[in-house]
Each structure stands twice: as C-alpha cells, then as structure tokens.
Amino acid sequence: MKNETWVIQRTFIWNLIKAGILALFIGQFSAAPIMIFFTWYHWWTVLLGFLVYALEAWALYAIYRRYARIRRLELPTLTAKLAPRNIVMVGVAVAILVLLALGNAALMDWLHLPVAENQVIIDRMMKVHPVPLIIGASFFGPMCEELNFRGIFANYTVFGQYQRRTYTVVVYLVSSVLFGFAHTGFSNFTQLIYYTLFGMVVGSTYWLSGRDIRVNTVTHMLGNLILTLIWWPVMG
C-alpha cells in the first residue's frame, strides 16, 4: 500500500515538474507580441503583434483541449451563460485585484521599492502607445496566460485520482507562484509576492467555478483593463 501511494505521489510530482517547465517556457514568449510593436511601432507591427497573439491563443486553446481529452476531463461550453454565482465571483475577485494593486503601489511608494521590470515596460509603453497596449494587456494577454497557467497546467496535473483536494491545493499554489515568477523572476521579491497573490486571486475563481476557464479569464481581463485605465492618467 505504501509503495502504491509513493508511486502515485511520485507520478504527480513528476507531472507537476513537467507542467511547470512547460508553463514557464510558454510564459517566456506570451508577451512577445507586445514587444514586437513596442520595439518597432508602426501600424503593420501592431497588426502583426495581434496576429501573433491570436495564433498563440489558438495554439494554447488547442493544447488545453488536447490534454482535457487525454485526461478525460469535461470542458465548459464556451457559449453557455455564466451562472449568477460565477458572475458575482468575478466582480468580487476584480475588486480584490484592484485593492491589491493599489495597496502594492502604496507600499512600493512608502518603502521606495523598485518596481518589476515587467511594470517598467508597461509604464513606458502606456506613455507612447497606450491603445494597443490596453488591447493586448486586457484581452490577448490574460487569455493566453489563463490558458497557460490555469487551463493547461491544471489539465496536465489534476485528473482522475489526482482530483482530490490535497493535489488541487498544491497545483493551485504552484501555478500561482509560477505566474508570479513569469512576471518578475527572482530579481524583485516584493513584486514576486504581489504577482503571486494576483495569480492566487485569479486562480481561486478557476477552481471555485468548477474549472470554468471563462471565469478566471474574464476576471483577469477585467482586472487588467481597470488597472490600466487607472494608471493611464498617472502615466500621462
């Protein structure tokens, strides 16, 4: 019995490692479209960037569905209406994300802490090319990140006998840390904590909604949109 349990746990850990490496690998390229038109800004580079984003989202969704079929998991119907409970959950989560961001900004200013490199790039682009950034950061970016850090990651690791609460909690925490790491690395510990908490809030909506990828994606989109609109006048 102990040997059987160890085999199950070892398999889970190995799947977690493989899924983590895959998530970080994908995460390194998820922001490439924004960097395309940030580096060479022109109407055709913006169009190219959004085209790359669309292809990236399509590819990630295909991987997400593939692992759902392999693991025999039921996916939500994308055209189905969101349950009222999930709509309320999105609203609460978005409000928490805004409060979290405002608290983080106040703490950074009070302690004179450096911001994450990811935020520096966003701030610079908000001053020069705000509209394409808002579209990318509030639509394509969250879609790709949620498919990666929540959808694919969960479908690869949480299935069958691994759908018990203990395994789910571990995957929830690890995916949140990986989400934070993908935004900051280890160069800025305070911002790693912030982005990890951001991932935990968004990830909570995914698991509490019964793994409905639409709920956490909409939460992430609205959170990013509101935050970019809040910081836009400040950046200007």
VOPAGU-2260 file (C-alpha; in pm, 1 decimal, decimal comma):
REM VOPAGU-2260
SITE   aa  ch    i         X         Y         Z
SITE  MET   A    0       0,0       0,0       0,0
SITE  LYS   A    1     282,3     239,4      88,7
SITE  ASN   A    2     463,1     158,3    -235,3
SITE  GLU   A    3     145,7     221,3    -432,4
SITE  THR   A    4      93,2     555,9    -258,3
SITE  TRP   A    5     453,0     655,7    -327,4
SITE  VAL   A    6     413,0     570,5    -696,4
SITE  ILE   A    7     101,3     785,8    -716,1
SITE  GLN   A    8     270,9    1078,6    -542,9
SITE  ARG   A    9     588,8    1042,1    -748,8
SITE  THR   A   10     386,8    1048,5   -1069,6
SITE  PHE   A   11     204,3    1359,3    -951,1
SITE  ILE   A   12     531,3    1536,4    -863,6
SITE  TRP   A   13     681,6    1444,0   -1199,5
SITE  ASN   A   14     371,7    1573,8   -1382,5
SITE  LEU   A   15     391,0    1891,8   -1174,9
SITE  ILE   A   16     754,1    1946,9   -1273,8
SITE  LYS   A   17     686,8    1886,5   -1642,0
SITE  ALA   A   18     381,2    2113,2   -1639,6
SITE  GLY   A   19     578,8    2383,2   -1456,6
SITE  ILE   A   20     860,2    2376,5   -1711,5
SITE  LEU   A   21     606,8    2392,1   -1994,7
SITE  ALA   A   22     420,2    2683,4   -1832,7
SITE  LEU   A   23     738,3    2885,3   -1781,5
SITE  PHE   A   24     856,2    2810,1   -2135,4
SITE  ILE   A   25     526,8    2930,3   -2281,3
SITE  GLY   A   26     520,6    3225,4   -2041,1
SITE  GLN   A   27     856,1    3349,9   -2172,0
SITE  PHE   A   28     701,5    3402,2   -2515,1
SITE  SER   A   29     349,3    3510,9   -2418,9
SITE  ALA   A   30     440,5    3881,1   -2417,2
SITE  ALA   A   31     632,0    3863,5   -2747,8
SITE  PRO   A   32     352,0    4033,3   -2949,1
SITE  ILE   A   33     362,5    4343,6   -2727,1
SITE  MET   A   34     739,4    4356,6   -2758,6
SITE  ILE   A   35     706,0    4344,9   -3138,2
SITE  PHE   A   36     517,0    4672,3   -3169,8
SITE  PHE   A   37     688,3    4823,2   -2865,9
SITE  THR   A   38    1027,2    4785,2   -3033,7
SITE  TRP   A   39     920,6    4873,8   -3389,8
SITE  TYR   A   40     597,1    5069,7   -3359,8
SITE  HIS   A   41     401,2    5101,6   -3683,9
SITE  TRP   A   42      51,7    5006,4   -3792,8
SITE  TRP   A   43     180,7    4686,4   -3953,9
SITE  THR   A   44     379,1    4582,3   -3644,3
SITE  VAL   A   45      68,1    4633,2   -3429,9
SITE  LEU   A   46    -128,4    4419,9   -3676,2
SITE  LEU   A   47     148,7    4159,1   -3675,2
SITE  GLY   A   48     158,3    4160,6   -3295,0
SITE  PHE   A   49    -216,0    4100,0   -3265,9
SITE  LEU   A   50    -196,2    3827,7   -3530,8
SITE  VAL   A   51      76,6    3653,6   -3329,0
SITE  TYR   A   52    -138,3    3689,6   -3016,6
SITE  ALA   A   53    -437,6    3534,6   -3194,0
SITE  LEU   A   54    -227,8    3240,4   -3318,1
SITE  GLU   A   55     -81,6    3197,3   -2970,0
SITE  ALA   A   56    -427,0    3190,8   -2810,6
SITE  TRP   A   57    -549,5    2940,4   -3070,9
SITE  ALA   A   58    -247,8    2712,1   -3012,5
SITE  LEU   A   59    -284,6    2726,8   -2633,0
SITE  TYR   A   60    -656,2    2652,0   -2655,9
SITE  ALA   A   61    -578,8    2351,5   -2877,8
SITE  ILE   A   62    -327,7    2222,7   -2619,5
SITE  TYR   A   63    -578,7    2288,9   -2341,9
SITE  ARG   A   64    -842,5    2080,7   -2523,1
SITE  ARG   A   65    -592,6    1808,4   -2612,0
SITE  TYR   A   66    -495,7    1744,2   -2251,4
SITE  ALA   A   67    -862,0    1753,0   -2149,8
SITE  ARG   A   68    -930,0    1471,9   -2397,8
SITE  ILE   A   69    -624,6    1274,7   -2284,4
SITE  ARG   A   70    -722,6    1313,3   -1917,8
SITE  ARG   A   71   -1092,0    1255,9   -1996,2
SITE  LEU   A   72   -1193,2    1586,7   -1844,6
SITE  GLU   A   73   -1513,7    1769,3   -1930,7
SITE  LEU   A   74   -1460,4    2123,7   -2058,0
SITE  PRO   A   75   -1709,4    2408,6   -2009,5
SITE  THR   A   76   -1926,3    2501,7   -2304,8
SITE  LEU   A   77   -1790,5    2836,4   -2419,7
SITE  THR   A   78   -2127,9    2956,7   -2546,3
SITE  ALA   A   79   -2314,5    2869,7   -2224,3
SITE  LYS   A   80   -2422,8    3150,2   -1994,0
SITE  LEU   A   81   -2220,4    3212,0   -1681,0
SITE  ALA   A   82   -2401,8    3116,9   -1363,5
SITE  PRO   A   83   -2507,3    3417,7   -1148,2
SITE  ARG   A   84   -2280,7    3285,7    -871,8
SITE  ASN   A   85   -1981,1    3298,2   -1105,0
SITE  ILE   A   86   -2066,8    3649,5   -1221,6
SITE  VAL   A   87   -2072,7    3767,0    -859,8
SITE  MET   A   88   -1743,5    3586,5    -800,0
SITE  VAL   A   89   -1585,3    3768,8   -1093,9
SITE  GLY   A   90   -1698,0    4103,4    -951,7
SITE  VAL   A   91   -1560,9    4026,7    -606,0
SITE  ALA   A   92   -1231,0    3897,4    -747,2
SITE  VAL   A   93   -1183,0    4204,1    -969,7
SITE  ALA   A   94   -1245,3    4433,1    -671,7
SITE  ILE   A   95    -983,0    4239,4    -472,8
SITE  LEU   A   96    -735,2    4269,0    -761,2
SITE  VAL   A   97    -781,8    4645,7    -773,9
SITE  LEU   A   98    -739,0    4680,8    -396,8
SITE  LEU   A   99    -435,5    4453,2    -411,9
SITE  ALA   A  100    -276,5    4664,9    -685,4
SITE  LEU   A  101    -347,6    4992,3    -505,8
SITE  GLY   A  102    -207,3    4851,6    -182,9
SITE  ASN   A  103     100,7    4727,9    -364,2
SITE  ALA   A  104     155,3    5068,6    -527,0
SITE  ALA   A  105     119,6    5245,1    -191,3
SITE  LEU   A  106     362,9    5003,6     -26,1
SITE  MET   A  107     616,7    5044,8    -306,7
SITE  ASP   A  108     596,4    5422,8    -278,1
SITE  TRP   A  109     617,1    5421,6     101,8
SITE  LEU   A  110     918,7    5189,6     117,5
SITE  HIS   A  111    1076,4    5328,5    -202,8
SITE  LEU   A  112    1098,6    4981,1    -350,3
SITE  PRO   A  113    1185,5    4917,7    -717,0
SITE  VAL   A  114     905,5    4813,5    -949,0
SITE  ALA   A  115     919,0    4495,5   -1156,1
SITE  GLU   A  116    1081,2    4511,8   -1499,7
SITE  ASN   A  117     750,4    4394,7   -1644,9
SITE  GLN   A  118     581,3    4703,3   -1498,0
SITE  VAL   A  119     856,7    4935,1   -1622,7
SITE  ILE   A  120     796,0    4818,0   -1981,2
SITE  ILE   A  121     419,8    4859,9   -1942,1
SITE  ASP   A  122     460,5    5211,1   -1798,5
SITE  ARG   A  123     688,9    5316,3   -2083,4
SITE  MET   A  124     450,6    5184,0   -2343,8
SITE  MET   A  125     148,3    5344,6   -2176,9
SITE  LYS   A  126     314,2    5681,5   -2231,6
SITE  VAL   A  127     376,3    5621,9   -2601,2
SITE  HIS   A  128     135,0    5359,0   -2735,0
SITE  PRO   A  129    -149,3    5322,8   -2481,6
SITE  VAL   A  130    -429,8    5193,2   -2704,7
SITE  PRO   A  131    -257,1    4882,3   -2848,7
SITE  LEU   A  132    -111,2    4809,6   -2505,4
SITE  ILE   A  133    -454,0    4824,2   -2341,0
SITE  ILE   A  134    -595,3    4589,3   -2605,0
SITE  GLY   A  135    -304,2    4348,0   -2568,1
SITE  ALA   A  136    -284,4    4361,8   -2188,3
SITE  SER   A  137    -660,7    4348,6   -2131,4
SITE  PHE   A  138    -764,4    4091,4   -2389,8
SITE  PHE   A  139    -499,1    3877,0   -2555,5
SITE  GLY   A  140    -251,8    3869,3   -2266,7
SITE  PRO   A  141    -495,4    3745,2   -1999,1
SITE  MET   A  142    -644,8    3491,1   -2239,9
SITE  CYS   A  143    -305,1    3337,0   -2315,2
SITE  GLU   A  144    -187,2    3347,3   -1953,3
SITE  GLU   A  145    -501,5    3182,4   -1817,2
SITE  LEU   A  146    -494,4    2907,7   -2078,1
SITE  ASN   A  147    -130,8    2850,3   -1986,1
SITE  PHE   A  148    -107,8    2887,6   -1606,7
SITE  ARG   A  149    -454,4    2761,7   -1520,8
SITE  GLY   A  150    -608,6    2559,5   -1805,4
SITE  ILE   A  151    -316,8    2359,0   -1947,6
SITE  PHE   A  152    -135,3    2336,8   -1614,7
SITE  ALA   A  153    -443,9    2200,4   -1436,6
SITE  ASN   A  154    -545,3    1963,2   -1716,2
SITE  TYR   A  155    -197,1    1812,0   -1715,4
SITE  THR   A  156    -174,2    1764,2   -1338,7
SITE  VAL   A  157    -523,7    1736,1   -1186,0
SITE  PHE   A  158    -717,6    1440,8   -1325,7
SITE  GLY   A  159    -851,7    1105,6   -1212,2
SITE  GLN   A  160    -712,4    1014,7    -871,1
SITE  TYR   A  161    -530,1    1349,3    -853,7
SITE  GLN   A  162    -854,2    1547,2    -828,0
SITE  ARG   A  163    -850,5    1517,6    -450,9
SITE  ARG   A  164    -829,4    1840,2    -251,2
SITE  THR   A  165    -465,4    1799,5    -145,3
SITE  TYR   A  166    -341,3    1772,7    -504,5
SITE  THR   A  167    -567,1    2057,7    -615,8
SITE  VAL   A  168    -431,9    2290,6    -346,2
SITE  VAL   A  169     -72,7    2207,9    -440,4
SITE  VAL   A  170    -141,3    2277,9    -809,5
SITE  TYR   A  171    -323,6    2599,0    -719,7
SITE  LEU   A  172     -29,1    2726,3    -514,4
SITE  VAL   A  173     241,4    2615,6    -758,7
SITE  SER   A  174      64,1    2766,9   -1060,0
SITE  SER   A  175      26,0    3096,1    -871,1
SITE  VAL   A  176     396,2    3107,3    -784,8
SITE  LEU   A  177     488,6    3024,8   -1144,9
SITE  PHE   A  178     257,9    3303,5   -1262,1
SITE  GLY   A  179     437,0    3546,1   -1032,5
SITE  PHE   A  180     780,3    3421,0   -1137,2
SITE  ALA   A  181     695,7    3460,5   -1505,7
SITE  HIS   A  182     625,1    3830,8   -1443,0
SITE  THR   A  183     923,2    3914,3   -1222,9
SITE  GLY   A  184    1172,4    3630,3   -1189,5
SITE  PHE   A  185    1370,0    3630,6    -864,4
SITE  SER   A  186    1509,6    3981,0    -919,9
SITE  ASN   A  187    1230,6    4156,1    -728,7
SITE  PHE   A  188    1099,4    3957,1    -432,8
SITE  THR   A  189     829,7    4205,4    -325,5
SITE  GLN   A  190     680,1    4212,3    -674,4
SITE  LEU   A  191     707,2    3833,2    -695,2
SITE  ILE   A  192     481,3    3823,0    -390,4
SITE  TYR   A  193     240,2    4072,3    -549,2
SITE  TYR   A  194     207,9    3884,7    -878,6
SITE  THR   A  195     180,6    3553,7    -692,7
SITE  LEU   A  196    -110,1    3694,6    -491,0
SITE  PHE   A  197    -260,5    3825,3    -815,8
SITE  GLY   A  198    -235,9    3472,4    -954,9
SITE  MET   A  199    -391,5    3328,2    -641,3
SITE  VAL   A  200    -693,4    3558,5    -666,9
SITE  VAL   A  201    -748,9    3477,4   -1033,6
SITE  GLY   A  202    -673,5    3109,2    -976,1
SITE  SER   A  203    -932,2    3095,1    -699,2
SITE  THR   A  204   -1206,5    3184,6    -946,8
SITE  TYR   A  205   -1093,5    2899,7   -1172,1
SITE  TRP   A  206   -1115,9    2633,5    -903,4
SITE  LEU   A  207   -1422,8    2771,2    -723,5
SITE  SER   A  208   -1613,8    2785,1   -1053,7
SITE  GLY   A  209   -1550,5    2416,1   -1114,5
SITE  ARG   A  210   -1256,9    2474,3   -1352,3
SITE  ASP   A  211   -1452,8    2701,2   -1585,5
SITE  ILE   A  212   -1170,7    2867,7   -1781,4
SITE  ARG   A  213   -1403,7    3150,4   -1883,8
SITE  VAL   A  214   -1444,0    3274,9   -1526,3
SITE  ASN   A  215   -1077,0    3326,7   -1444,8
SITE  THR   A  216   -1007,9    3462,4   -1795,5
SITE  VAL   A  217   -1281,5    3726,8   -1765,0
SITE  THR   A  218   -1159,0    3809,8   -1413,5
SITE  HIS   A  219    -804,0    3859,2   -1540,9
SITE  MET   A  220    -921,8    4065,1   -1838,3
SITE  LEU   A  221   -1137,8    4299,4   -1632,2
SITE  GLY   A  222    -872,3    4333,5   -1363,7
SITE  ASN   A  223    -606,2    4430,6   -1618,0
SITE  LEU   A  224    -842,3    4666,2   -1800,9
SITE  ILE   A  225    -944,5    4854,6   -1487,3
SITE  LEU   A  226    -586,3    4877,6   -1363,3
SITE  THR   A  227    -453,1    5008,1   -1695,7
SITE  LEU   A  228    -730,7    5267,8   -1707,8
SITE  ILE   A  229    -648,9    5373,4   -1351,9
SITE  TRP   A  230    -277,4    5411,9   -1426,2
SITE  TRP   A  231    -325,7    5573,4   -1769,2
SITE  PRO   A  232    -380,6    5931,0   -1636,1
SITE  VAL   A  233     -89,5    5881,8   -1396,1
SITE  MET   A  234     141,6    5770,4   -1675,8
SITE  GLY   A  235      30,1    6062,5   -1892,1
